[in-house]
Amino acid sequence: MNGINRLRVLAGGLVAGLVLATGEFVLSKPILGERWALILLNHNLPRVTMGRVGIFFALNLLLGLVLICIYASIRPRYGAGPRTAVRAGLLVWLLVWACGYGMGWLMWLFPTGMTLTAILWGLVEAPLAALAGAWVYKE
């Protein structure tokens, strides 16, 4: 990782991760909360405990770090700035939201409306997180 400021990747990644964690909390509780509860019930799965919420939070921080690592990696080719950050965010959106929820939908785990809501939410959330983290990142 020559030329990449690892300390700034960490700082920017944590900022991006906080944006992701906040967005996912809003999506999972106020927006899709009742639907999630119904899916868990229909699939005979236990309710989400606070311990699991902590794991989700940690995974969002990790995803933020990966996102800013991608931004720092593509920055030499595309240049520094918001367009490059949005590109990194869209790549993460494609891999996490579009593929993840899309596969769950294909396996009949998630209803179509819920899937589309989550995918569209991520289409806004991931680039915003990338912009926030890229704002912190400097080489």
Secondary structure by P-SEA (a helix, b strand, c coil): ccccaaaaaaaaaaaaaaaaaaaaaaaacccaaaaaaaaaaaaccccccaaaaaaaaaaaaaaaaaaaaaaaaacccccccaaaaaaaaaaaaaacaaaaaaaaaaaccccaaaaaaaaaaaaaaaaaaaaaaaaaccc
